[in-house]
Amino acid sequence: MVRDPAKLHSPSVEAYEISDAPELKSEVMTLNVGPQHPSTHGVLRVVVDLSGEQILRLTPHIGYLHTGFEKNMEHRTYTQCITYTPRMDYLHSFAHDLAYALAVEKLVGAEVPPRAETIRVMLNELSRIASHLVFLGTGLLDFGALTPFFYAFREREAVLDLFEWVSGQRFHHNYIRIGGLKEDLPPEFLGEVKKFIAQMPYRIDEYEALFRESPIFYERARGVAVIPPDDAINLSLTGGSLRASGVDYDVRKAYPYSGYETYKFEVPVLYGGDVYDRMIIRILEMRESVKIIQQAVERLEAMGPGPIRDPNPQISLPPRHLLETSMEAVIYHFKLVTEGFHPALGEVYVPTESARGELGYYIISDGGSMPYRVKVRSPSFVNLQSLSFACKGVQMADMVVVIASLDPVMGDVDR
């Protein structure tokens, strides 16, 4: 062993050549993590092969939250299925409500009134903001940052209060119906939405000031779990995680629905493909959602009161006041409640953009009152397969933040 006097900082400190250090060897260890909640909204288990602190291989195991929603929906009428849709992605439940309604409406040829379409867009974007706030608050908790959680949930509570006001429930709203909405907005609701979106840009500034320039956050997130654009596409990654890898794909732009093509907003795209960009892009998306909500509020104020459901009595329940004077209305009401409607033979797939990526419903009708087959293209399920790729070579301590950056909701996975 050779001592190098040039590397001695004090007479009591000895330094040695790197070549003299004994070679460190470690055996591969397989570690079972879970089933538990590691940065997921639900139960996930991962099996990790480690060499020291480095992940050699990671395998996600799903199914611990399986609810059988898809199969249950095949034994319910099309209207009764609305009970199941928001329970899959309970953080952005309006996205599932809307995607399912759009698919069935395409199947039956329903015409949604403009007021109902605009309200749908407004509530869907509010729900997207609420989902991103959970992502931001809980994701930063996994970095050890406690304060942003309270800031993010402050605004999320305000959004949930609005949802409770309009639908009666903070979760699982069941406000969207085939052909329109359950009921119109409460009085003064738009005024409260305007107050929220007026302050939201400043709140987003607060979030960024809390963590974006933090050297600890930067060092733990920048360059970690990089997913190059070609690999992101091959893994079928969608949503903010795909756009953080430099791929400009948003269903609201690529395949517009509910009038999104008439709204002015940008699709944020970043190019790092790492945990840092996957966190930051949700901040940028919230700013765009605020712009969309502002436009929707202005349109609703300009158009004034109007119908909020397709008037076709074979799809929508007749107005309650007609039940007192019209036998035909009573018959339609009885038939729809007890049996439901019967779409023609056919199949349909409608993609939408949820907070987690492309969400689509594929429905097959055999002419009965219940769908023959319901298949949900859930973004959490598809995005989760990129976890093995993203975590390869990552330190074990960073695994949880990598999972958080992909933003999976396990109810959206185990259907």
Buried (B, 14 or more C-beta within 10 A) or exposed (E): EEEEEEEEEEEEEEEEEEEEEEEEEEEEEEEEBBBEEBBBBBBBBBBBBBBEEEBBBBEBEBEBBEEEBBEBBBEBBBBBBBBBBBBBBBBBBBBBBBBBBBBBBBBBEBEBBBBBBBBBBBBBBBBBBBBBBBBBBBBBBBBEBEEBBEBBBEBBEBBBEBBEBBBEBBEBBBBBBBBBBBEBBEEEBBEBBBEBBEEBEEBBEEBEEBBEEBEEBEEBBEEBBBBEBEBBBEBBBBBBBBBBBBBEBBBBBEBBBBBBEEBEBEBBBBEBBBBBBBBBBBBBBBBBBBBBBBBBBEBBEEEEEEBBBBEBBEBBBBEEEBBEEBEEBBEBBEBBEEEBBBBEEEBBEBBBBBBBBBBBBBBBBBEBBBBEBBBBBBBBBBBBEBBBBBBEEBBBEBBBBBBBBBBBBBBBBBB
